[in-house]
Amino acid sequence: MKDAIEFKTSQMKALIKRRNVLNKKYDTTLPEDIPLEVKSELELIENLLNEFDINQSTFDERPTMIGIKNSRDEEWYFQQMKHWIERHPNALNAKFSRSSVYKFALHFFVENIALNANTARLNYSELAQKVNDANSTKSDSKLTAQLANVENLLGFLLTMQQRQLEYIPEGVNLENGFVKYAINPINPTEFQQFGTPTELNPNNELAQSYEEYKKIRSRDKQLIKKYHQTGGQLDDD
């Protein structure tokens, strides 16, 4: 666990730095145009900085020993916390006393939640949801990357298709070699007058071809997965 003075110093520097960044970013913005969440964060930072100092009288009025009434529920929670510390002994330097465990829980909450500008504003339900949703961050990032790749691929394919159709010859004059190019069918007038098939209608060739393509791609995907699982070895079947 960190020393209180050490943590207080580092956290004050972090909060002041964050405050300076926000103030600089919105330095030329009218107060009424600053986003509400930014105003709220700046207000929170000021409150946290003001709350860092504790009067000596506050400490003097508190007992040096704190008694906690135990119960079956409290003992269950304590044992689960103790099991976690046993799996991660470096968290408490292998100190498993009851007071050490309670101090660790209090310090961890204060350092990582109560004085963290990203979580200090959250109520209990929001905080619990944020903690429980932490596991989905990696999968969300992967999905975002995949969607970006799909977007780039679709844009690329559309551009290539458009350019390709610009150079489809309609006819060639054999006498002078002059090439007459057809009008690119990808244009708004063509769509307005004649419409176009989509993959949503299962009765047209486009949709049927698309379905067949998805089957082929799925087979290839499974084949690649099997290839990697077998260390690059595939059966001839």
C-alpha positions in Angstrom: 0.0 0.0 0.0 1.1 3.5 -0.7 2.0 6.0 1.9 -0.8 8.6 2.3 1.4 11.6 1.8 3.0 10.0 -1.3 -0.3 9.2 -2.8 -1.8 12.5 -1.9 1.1 14.3 -3.7 0.9 12.2 -6.8 -2.9 12.4 -7.0 -2.8 16.2 -6.6 -0.4 16.5 -9.4 -2.6 14.3 -11.6 -5.8 16.3 -10.8 -4.1 19.6 -11.3 -2.7 18.5 -14.6 -6.2 17.3 -15.7 -7.7 20.6 -14.6 -5.1 22.6 -16.6 -5.7 20.5 -19.7 -9.5 21.1 -19.6 -9.0 24.8 -18.8 -6.6 25.2 -21.7 -8.9 23.3 -24.1 -11.9 25.5 -23.3 -9.9 28.7 -22.7 -11.5 30.5 -25.7 -15.0 28.9 -25.2 -17.8 31.0 -23.7 -18.9 29.6 -20.3 -22.4 28.8 -21.5 -20.9 26.8 -24.4 -18.7 24.5 -22.3 -20.2 21.0 -22.2 -22.0 20.1 -19.0 -19.8 17.0 -18.3 -16.7 19.2 -18.5 -18.1 21.7 -16.0 -19.0 18.8 -13.8 -15.6 17.3 -14.0 -13.9 20.6 -13.2 -16.1 21.1 -10.2 -15.4 17.6 -9.0 -11.6 18.2 -9.4 -11.9 21.4 -7.3 -13.8 19.6 -4.6 -11.3 16.7 -4.5 -8.4 19.1 -4.1 -10.2 21.0 -1.4 -11.0 17.8 0.5 -7.4 16.5 0.5 -6.5 18.4 3.6 -7.8 17.1 6.9 -7.8 19.2 10.1 -5.7 17.8 12.9 -8.7 18.1 15.2 -10.6 15.6 13.0 -7.9 13.0 13.6 -7.6 13.9 17.3 -11.4 13.3 17.8 -11.2 9.8 16.3 -10.3 6.8 18.3 -6.9 5.1 17.5 -8.6 1.7 17.5 -11.7 1.0 15.5 -14.0 -1.9 16.4 -16.0 -3.7 13.8 -18.8 -6.0 14.8 -18.5 -9.3 13.2 -21.3 -11.5 11.8 -21.6 -14.5 9.5 -22.1 -12.1 6.6 -19.1 -10.0 7.5 -17.0 -13.1 8.0 -17.9 -14.4 4.6 -16.9 -11.2 2.9 -13.7 -11.1 4.9 -12.8 -14.6 4.0 -13.4 -14.0 0.3 -11.1 -10.9 0.5 -8.5 -12.9 2.3 -8.6 -15.6 -0.3 -8.0 -13.0 -3.0 -5.0 -11.7 -1.1 -3.7 -15.2 -0.7 -3.7 -15.5 -4.4 -2.0 -12.1 -4.8 0.2 -11.9 -1.7 2.2 -9.0 -3.1 -0.8 -6.7 -2.6 -0.2 -6.7 1.1 3.3 -8.1 1.4 1.9 -11.4 2.6 0.2 -9.7 5.6 -3.1 -11.5 6.3 -4.2 -9.9 9.6 -7.8 -8.7 9.7 -6.7 -5.1 10.2 -4.4 -5.2 7.2 -7.1 -6.6 5.0 -9.6 -3.9 6.0 -6.9 -1.2 5.5 -6.1 -2.5 2.1 -9.7 -2.5 1.0 -10.2 1.1 2.3 -6.9 2.3 0.7 -7.7 0.6 -2.6 -11.2 2.1 -2.8 -9.9 5.6 -2.0 -6.9 5.5 -4.3 -8.7 4.0 -7.3 -12.3 5.1 -7.1 -13.0 7.9 -4.6 -10.2 10.1 -5.8 -10.3 9.0 -9.5 -12.0 11.7 -11.6 -13.4 9.0 -13.9 -15.2 7.1 -11.1 -15.7 9.6 -8.3 -18.9 11.0 -9.8 -20.5 7.6 -10.3 -23.2 6.4 -7.9 -23.2 2.8 -6.5 -25.2 1.3 -9.4 -23.1 3.1 -12.1 -19.9 2.1 -10.4 -20.9 -1.6 -10.1 -21.9 -1.6 -13.8 -18.6 0.0 -14.8 -16.6 -2.7 -12.9 -18.7 -5.5 -14.2 -18.4 -4.1 -17.8 -14.7 -3.9 -17.6 -14.3 -7.4 -19.0 -16.2 -6.4 -22.2 -13.7 -3.6 -23.0 -11.3 -5.9 -24.9 -14.2 -7.4 -26.9 -15.7 -4.0 -27.6 -12.3 -2.8 -28.9 -12.0 -5.8 -31.1 -15.5 -5.2 -32.5 -14.8 -1.6 -33.1 -11.6 -2.5 -35.1 -13.6 -5.1 -37.1 -16.3 -2.6 -38.0 -13.6 -0.1 -39.0 -12.1 -2.7 -41.3 -15.5 -3.5 -42.8 -16.1 0.2 -43.4 -12.8 0.6 -45.1 -13.2 -2.5 -47.2 -16.7 -1.5 -48.4 -15.5 2.0 -49.3 -12.5 0.5 -51.2 -14.7 -2.0 -53.1 -17.2 0.7 -54.0 -14.5 2.9 -55.3 -12.9 0.1 -57.3 -16.2 -0.9 -58.8 -17.0 2.7 -59.7 -13.6 3.2 -61.4 -13.7 -0.2 -63.2 -17.1 0.6 -64.8 -15.7 3.9 -66.1 -13.5 1.9 -68.5 -15.8 -0.7 -69.9 -15.8 -0.3 -73.7 -19.1 -0.3 -75.5 -17.5 -0.6 -78.9 -14.3 -0.1 -80.9 -14.1 1.5 -84.3 -11.9 -0.9 -86.2 -10.9 1.8 -88.8 -9.4 4.3 -86.5 -9.1 2.3 -83.2 -11.4 4.8 -81.4 -12.9 3.2 -78.3 -16.4 4.2 -77.3 -17.0 3.8 -73.5 -20.4 2.9 -72.1 -22.1 5.1 -69.6 -21.2 4.0 -66.1 -24.3 2.2 -64.8 -23.5 3.3 -61.2 -25.2 6.7 -61.4 -28.3 8.2 -59.7 -30.3 8.4 -63.0 -29.9 4.7 -63.6 -31.1 3.9 -60.1 -34.0 6.3 -60.3 -35.3 4.9 -63.6 -34.6 1.2 -63.4 -33.9 0.5 -59.7 -31.4 -2.2 -58.7 -31.5 -5.6 -57.1 -30.3 -5.9 -53.5 -29.1 -8.8 -51.3 -32.3 -8.5 -49.2 -34.6 -9.9 -51.9 -34.0 -13.7 -51.9 -35.6 -14.1 -55.3 -32.9 -12.4 -57.4 -29.5 -13.6 -58.5 -27.6 -11.1 -56.4 -29.1 -12.3 -53.1 -28.7 -16.0 -54.1 -25.1 -15.4 -55.2 -24.4 -13.6 -51.9 -25.8 -16.5 -49.9 -23.5 -18.9 -51.7 -20.6 -16.6 -51.2 -21.3 -16.5 -47.4 -21.3 -20.4 -47.3 -17.9 -20.5 -49.1 -16.4 -17.8 -46.8 -17.7 -19.6 -43.7 -16.0 -22.9 -44.9 -12.8 -21.0 -45.6 -12.9 -19.4 -42.1 -13.3 -22.7 -40.4 -10.5 -24.1 -42.5 -8.1 -21.3 -41.5 -9.2 -21.8 -37.8 -8.4 -25.5 -38.0 -5.1 -24.7 -39.7 -4.0 -22.5 -36.8 -5.3 -25.0 -34.2 -3.3 -27.8 -35.7 -0.1 -25.8 -36.0 -0.3 -25.4 -39.7 -1.1 -29.1 -40.3 -4.3 -30.0 -42.3 -5.7 -33.3 -43.4 -6.1 -33.9 -47.1 -9.9 -34.3 -46.5 
